[in-house]
Amino acid sequence: MNSAPYSSTRKEQLGERVFNFLITHIPSHTLRQGWLRFFGATIGTGSSIMLGSTTFGLRRLVIGDNVSIGSSVLLDARGGLLIDDDVVIASDVHIITGDHDVDSDDFGVRLGPVHVGHHAWIASRATVLRDVEIGAGAVIGAASLVRRDVGEMEIAAGVPATALGKRTSALDYHPTFRPLLY
């Protein structure tokens, strides 16, 4: 992950704004992903980003192969966002790599990376905050708030998310989900 302070170019700002207000609503995976790649995102093969998603920090957004990202997902990559291969991110998930320092005189922004390990599953309406690593094969329960790292194969849920158990899957799957007109 790039730890340098984030600053976007005018080109990236324009690309984000047009994507977030227009392109994200066009029912074509190829067009949406092509747009994001053109403005700096790295997206692997077989991946999908459904309609209505919002992105920030395109040059720091890295999505692996066979990643399925549901509709209305917020991908804030300003602090760095790395999503490994074969990840499933359900609809309405928010991944946020920045916040504000409430004790700062100027309401300063703090950025930190998020890394989602291969074969992780983040269920609907979960929120993942900055400086978090979600381990390979981990599962995040629906409507959970992830403020701390989640270990490999760990099942975590709640507000804040806490460990509930371990997954036993062999992780022998590749979630290629690209329905027409989504």
N, C-alpha and C positions, 0 to 999 in steps of 0.2 A: 504494500500500500504506500502511496505517496503521502508523506507527512507534511509537505510544504503547505503554507497557508493557501486557502482556496481563493482564486479569483477567476471569474469567467470572462471570456472575450465577448465582444459584441455579437460575433457570429454565433457563439454558443448560446447567449441569451436569446437571440432571435430564434434559433433552432428550438430551444426549450419552449418558448412562448407559443410559437406556431404549433408545435407538437401538442402541448397541453390544452390548447383551445380548439384545435382543428383536427390535426392528423390522428390523434388518439381515438377520434370518433369515426374514422373511415374503416369499414369492415374489410381490411386487407392486412394480414400479418406481414406480407412481403413489403408493402409500402411503409407500414409503421416501423418495422425494424430497419429498413433501408434508410429511412429518415434519421433514426437515432444513430446509426453507424456513420452516416455522412457528417453528423455534428459531433462525433467523437466517442460514442459508446462502442464497446467491444461486446459482440453478441455471437455466441457459438451457433453451430448448425443444429437443426431440429428443435430449436427453442421457440416459444410462443409468448407473446404479450397480448393479453386480451384487450378488448375495447375499454376506453374510459380511464386508462392508467395515467398517472402523472409522474414526470421525471424531473430531477434537478441534478446538476453536476455531471453532465454527460461524459466529459473526458475522464471521470473517475468511476464510471459505471462499467463493470465487467461481469458479464453473464456467460456461463459455460454452455456446454452442449446439452440438449434435451432438457431444458429448464422450462417448466410450465408456470407462467405467471397469470393469475386470474384477473378478472375485470376489476376496475376501480382500485387498483393497487397504487400506493405512493412509494416511489423509489427515490429517496433523497440521497444522492451519492456525493454531495459536496465534501464530506469527510472521507470518502472512499467507500465503495460498496463492491465487494467481491462475492459473487454467487457461483459456487462450484457446479459441476455437471450433475444432471439428474435430480435437480431440486424441484419440489412442488411448493409454490406459494399461492395459497387460495385467495379468493376474492376479498377485497376490502382490507387487505393487510397494509400496514404502514411501517416502512423501514426508514428511520429518521437518524441521520448521522450528525445532526447539529442541534444545539440548544443555546439558551442565553444564560449568562452568569448573572444571577439575581443580585449578587453583591457587587457587581461591577458598576462604577460610576457612569459608564457609557453604555450599559446593557450589552456588554461585549458578547460576541458569538464564540461558542466553543464547538469545534468540530472533532470528530473521532470516527475511525473506520468501523464498519460492520463486515464480518466474514460469515457466510453461510456455507457450511461444509456439504460435500456431496451427499445425495440421497436424503437430505433433511426435508422435512415437511412442516410448513408453517400454516396452520389452519386459519380459517376465516376470521377476520376482524382482530387478529393479533397485532400488537405494536412492538417493534424492536427498536431500542434506542441506541445511541452512539456507544462506541467502545465495547461492543459485544461480539463474541464469537459463538456461533451455534455449530456444534460439532457434527461430524459426519454421521448421518443416519438419525439425528435427533428429531424429535417431534415436539412442536409447540402447539398446545391446545388452543381452541377457538377463544377469542376475546381475552387472551392473556397479555400481560405487560412484561416484556423481557428487558430487564435492566442489568443483568449480570450474565456471564458466560453460561452456556448450557453444554454439558459434556457430550462426547460421542455416544450415540445410541440412547441417550437419555430422553425420557418423556417428561416434559415440564408444562405446567399450566397454572393459571391463577393470576392474581394481581397483588403483589408481584409474582411472577412465575417462579415456582419451586419444583424441585424434582419429585416426580410421582412414581417413577419406575424406570425400567430399562426395556428397550425394544429388542426383539430376538430375530428380526428379519435377516435374511441372507443378503438383502439389498441387491438382488439380481433383476433389476428392472430399469427401463429407460423411458420416462414419462413424456413421450412425444404426443402432445395433444394440440392439434391445430384445426379445430372445426371451421368449416367454411362460414364466412360472414361473421366471425367473432373476432 
